[in-house]
């Protein structure tokens, strides 16, 4: 979600920056180590970043003048974990804020926290939980991407509610109102994002299953079953 430039009060801008920057800094540290150890991941890293950029740039009108869009962070979270995905996300958000007027620099911390941190962590945990229970990998990717999207917008609703509590009902009433607005378009969008992410992941499995094994995304036995099923 992209909260526009200047929309949040300064104190909340500071709060979300303080919460987001340590995560991004640690993600940059982990990314640097991963690249040094295995440069084969660079193409996948680029694809993950491009996927986030393209999907999160697709602004679609919602009700009351707001807009919705996919987030694209599920794939990155599955492949590289949420820490590194936070780095990819903030790079995308900075570019969009400067060149596309999509989001903003004052709200960068808030947008990074919702789209680049909470969403990816949710997607990562969902994927790992599914794989432990032997859920089909493509279904796991679908669920992870879809829920990463939904959690992003839930957190955005919380951020807006905290900054703008309703005169009657306070933060909770405001949260329900923001969430209801987003849900109209975001629920179906997230389902579509999950399906697109699963299709992209199937393509990655077919082309670079060796890298997926190195990243410990799936076990050799799971990869073998998927290749046999698609043969």
Order of alpha helices (4+ residues) and beta strands (2+ residues): alpha-alpha-beta-beta-alpha-alpha-alpha-alpha-alpha-alpha-alpha
